[in-house]
Amino acid sequence: MKIRVDPIVCDGHGVCAELFPERISLDDWGYPIVDDSPIDDRLLPHAKRAVEQCPVIALRLERALAGR
């Protein structure tokens, strides 16, 4: 799985970075910078929580394609 952010929907609340700092940091304006590497099973619950808690539903989990 990989986490994606919709930059059009995101309002820069920063909740995602607080809940999933292993893969999400914030830029100077408070918008998320997402690490595109696959999320292993150990981190998946944290990723799901970040997606569920996004106040504007700007995050989603996607299946990582094989070989990427």
ROKOL-521629 format. One record per atom (N, C-alpha, C): residue number from 1; residue in one letter; atom name; x, y, z. Coordinates in Angstrom, 1 decimal, m for minus. Layout:
BEGIN
    n  res  atom       x       y       z
  NUM    A    CA       X       Y       Z
...
This chain:
BEGIN
    n  res  atom       x       y       z
    1    M     N     0.8    m1.2     0.0
    1    M    CA     0.0     0.0     0.0
    1    M     C     0.9     1.2     0.0
    2    K     N     0.4     2.3    m0.6
    2    K    CA     1.0     3.6    m0.6
    2    K     C     0.0     4.6    m0.2
    3    I     N     0.4     5.7     0.4
    3    I    CA    m0.5     6.8     0.8
    3    I     C    m0.3     7.9    m0.2
    4    R     N    m1.5     8.5    m0.6
    4    R    CA    m1.5     9.6    m1.6
    4    R     C    m2.3    10.8    m1.0
    5    V     N    m1.9    12.0    m1.4
    5    V    CA    m2.6    13.2    m1.0
    5    V     C    m3.2    13.9    m2.2
    6    D     N    m4.4    14.3    m2.1
    6    D    CA    m5.0    15.1    m3.2
    6    D     C    m4.7    16.6    m2.8
    7    P     N    m3.7    17.2    m3.6
    7    P    CA    m3.3    18.6    m3.2
    7    P     C    m4.4    19.6    m3.5
    8    I     N    m5.4    19.3    m4.3
    8    I    CA    m6.4    20.3    m4.5
    8    I     C    m7.4    20.3    m3.3
    9    V     N    m7.6    19.2    m2.7
    9    V    CA    m8.5    19.1    m1.5
    9    V     C    m7.9    19.5    m0.2
   10    C     N    m6.6    19.2    m0.1
   10    C    CA    m5.8    19.5     1.2
   10    C     C    m5.9    20.9     1.6
   11    D     N    m6.2    21.2     2.8
   11    D    CA    m6.2    22.5     3.4
   11    D     C    m5.0    22.8     4.3
   12    G     N    m4.1    21.8     4.4
   12    G    CA    m2.9    22.0     5.2
   12    G     C    m3.1    22.0     6.7
   13    H     N    m4.1    21.2     7.2
   13    H    CA    m4.3    21.1     8.6
   13    H     C    m3.1    20.5     9.4
   14    G     N    m2.4    19.5     8.8
   14    G    CA    m1.2    18.9     9.4
   14    G     C    m1.5    17.7    10.2
   15    V     N    m2.8    17.3    10.3
   15    V    CA    m3.1    16.1    11.1
   15    V     C    m2.4    14.9    10.6
   16    C     N    m2.3    14.7     9.3
   16    C    CA    m1.7    13.6     8.8
   16    C     C    m0.2    13.4     9.2
   17    A     N     0.5    14.5     9.3
   17    A    CA     1.9    14.4     9.7
   17    A     C     2.0    14.1    11.2
   18    E     N     1.1    14.5    12.0
   18    E    CA     1.1    14.2    13.4
   18    E     C     0.8    12.7    13.6
   19    L     N    m0.1    12.2    12.8
   19    L    CA    m0.5    10.8    13.0
   19    L     C     0.4     9.8    12.2
   20    F     N     1.1    10.2    11.2
   20    F    CA     1.9     9.3    10.4
   20    F     C     3.2    10.0    10.0
   21    P     N     4.0    10.4    11.0
   21    P    CA     5.3    11.1    10.7
   21    P     C     6.3    10.2    10.1
   22    E     N     6.1     8.9    10.1
   22    E    CA     7.1     8.0     9.4
   22    E     C     7.1     8.2     7.9
   23    R     N     6.0     8.7     7.3
   23    R    CA     5.9     8.8     5.9
   23    R     C     5.4    10.2     5.4
   24    I     N     5.0    11.1     6.4
   24    I    CA     4.5    12.4     6.0
   24    I     C     5.1    13.5     6.8
   25    S     N     5.7    14.4     6.1
   25    S    CA     6.2    15.6     6.8
   25    S     C     5.5    16.8     6.2
   26    L     N     5.7    18.0     6.7
   26    L    CA     5.0    19.2     6.2
   26    L     C     6.0    20.2     5.6
   27    D     N     5.6    20.9     4.6
   27    D    CA     6.4    21.9     4.0
   27    D     C     6.3    23.2     4.8
   28    D     N     6.9    24.2     4.3
   28    D    CA     6.9    25.5     5.1
   28    D     C     5.6    26.1     5.3
   29    W     N     4.6    25.7     4.5
   29    W    CA     3.2    26.3     4.5
   29    W     C     2.3    25.3     5.2
   30    G     N     2.8    24.2     5.7
   30    G    CA     1.9    23.2     6.4
   30    G     C     1.3    22.2     5.6
   31    Y     N     1.7    22.1     4.3
   31    Y    CA     1.1    21.1     3.4
   31    Y     C     1.9    19.8     3.5
   32    P     N     1.3    18.7     3.3
   32    P    CA     2.0    17.4     3.4
   32    P     C     3.0    17.1     2.3
   33    I     N     4.1    16.5     2.7
   33    I    CA     5.1    16.0     1.7
   33    I     C     5.1    14.5     2.0
   34    V     N     4.6    13.7     1.1
   34    V    CA     4.4    12.3     1.3
   34    V     C     5.5    11.4     0.7
   35    D     N     6.1    10.6     1.5
   35    D    CA     7.1     9.6     1.1
   35    D     C     6.3     8.5     0.3
   36    D     N     6.7     8.3    m0.9
   36    D    CA     6.0     7.5    m1.9
   36    D     C     6.3     6.0    m1.7
   37    S     N     7.2     5.6    m0.8
   37    S    CA     7.6     4.2    m0.7
   37    S     C     6.5     3.4    m0.1
   38    P     N     6.4     2.1    m0.5
   38    P    CA     5.4     1.2     0.0
   38    P     C     5.3     1.2     1.6
   39    I     N     4.1     1.0     2.1
   39    I    CA     3.9     1.0     3.5
   39    I     C     3.9    m0.5     3.9
   40    D     N     4.8    m0.9     4.9
   40    D    CA     4.8    m2.3     5.3
   40    D     C     3.6    m2.5     6.3
   41    D     N     3.4    m3.8     6.6
   41    D    CA     2.3    m4.2     7.5
   41    D     C     2.4    m3.5     8.9
   42    R     N     3.6    m3.3     9.3
   42    R    CA     3.8    m2.7    10.7
   42    R     C     3.3    m1.3    10.7
   43    L     N     3.4    m0.5     9.6
   43    L    CA     3.0     0.9     9.6
   43    L     C     1.6     1.1     9.1
   44    L     N     1.0     0.0     8.5
   44    L    CA    m0.3     0.2     7.9
   44    L     C    m1.4     0.7     8.8
   45    P     N    m1.5     0.3    10.1
   45    P    CA    m2.5     0.8    11.0
   45    P     C    m2.3     2.4    11.2
   46    H     N    m1.1     2.8    11.2
   46    H    CA    m0.9     4.3    11.4
   46    H     C    m1.3     5.0    10.1
   47    A     N    m1.1     4.4     8.9
   47    A    CA    m1.5     5.1     7.7
   47    A     C    m3.0     5.1     7.6
   48    K     N    m3.7     4.0     8.0
   48    K    CA    m5.1     4.0     8.0
   48    K     C    m5.7     5.1     8.9
   49    R     N    m5.1     5.2    10.0
   49    R    CA    m5.6     6.2    11.0
   49    R     C    m5.5     7.6    10.4
   50    A     N    m4.3     7.9     9.8
   50    A    CA    m4.1     9.2     9.2
   50    A     C    m5.2     9.5     8.1
   51    V     N    m5.4     8.5     7.3
   51    V    CA    m6.4     8.6     6.2
   51    V     C    m7.8     8.9     6.8
   52    E     N    m8.2     8.1     7.9
   52    E    CA    m9.5     8.2     8.5
   52    E     C    m9.7     9.6     9.2
   53    Q     N    m8.6    10.1     9.7
   53    Q    CA    m8.7    11.4    10.5
   53    Q     C    m8.5    12.6     9.7
   54    C     N    m8.2    12.6     8.5
   54    C    CA    m8.0    13.8     7.6
   54    C     C    m9.3    14.6     7.6
   55    P     N    m9.3    15.8     8.1
   55    P    CA   m10.5    16.6     8.2
   55    P     C   m11.2    16.9     6.9
   56    V     N   m10.5    16.9     5.8
   56    V    CA   m11.0    17.2     4.4
   56    V     C   m11.0    16.0     3.5
   57    I     N   m10.7    14.8     4.0
   57    I    CA   m10.6    13.6     3.2
   57    I     C    m9.7    13.8     2.0
   58    A     N    m8.5    14.3     2.2
   58    A    CA    m7.5    14.5     1.1
   58    A     C    m6.5    13.4     1.0
   59    L     N    m6.6    12.4     1.9
   59    L    CA    m5.7    11.3     1.9
   59    L     C    m6.4    10.0     1.4
   60    R     N    m5.6     9.1     0.8
   60    R    CA    m6.2     7.8     0.4
   60    R     C    m5.0     6.8     0.4
   61    L     N    m5.4     5.5     0.6
   61    L    CA    m4.5     4.5     0.5
   61    L     C    m4.7     3.8    m0.9
   62    E     N    m3.6     3.5    m1.5
   62    E    CA    m3.7     2.8    m2.8
   62    E     C    m2.8     1.6    m2.8
   63    R     N    m3.1     0.6    m3.5
   63    R    CA    m2.3    m0.6    m3.7
   63    R     C    m1.0    m0.2    m4.5
   64    A     N     0.1    m0.6    m4.0
   64    A    CA     1.4    m0.4    m4.7
   64    A     C     1.5    m1.4    m5.8
   65    L     N     1.9    m0.9    m7.0
   65    L    CA     2.0    m1.8    m8.1
   65    L     C     3.3    m2.6    m8.0
   66    A     N     3.3    m3.8    m8.4
   66    A    CA     4.4    m4.7    m8.3
   66    A     C     5.6    m4.1    m9.1
   67    G     N     6.8    m4.1    m8.5
   67    G    CA     8.0    m3.6    m9.2
   67    G     C     8.2    m2.1    m9.0
   68    R     N     7.3    m1.5    m8.2
   68    R    CA     7.5     0.0    m7.9
   68    R     C     7.6     0.2    m6.5
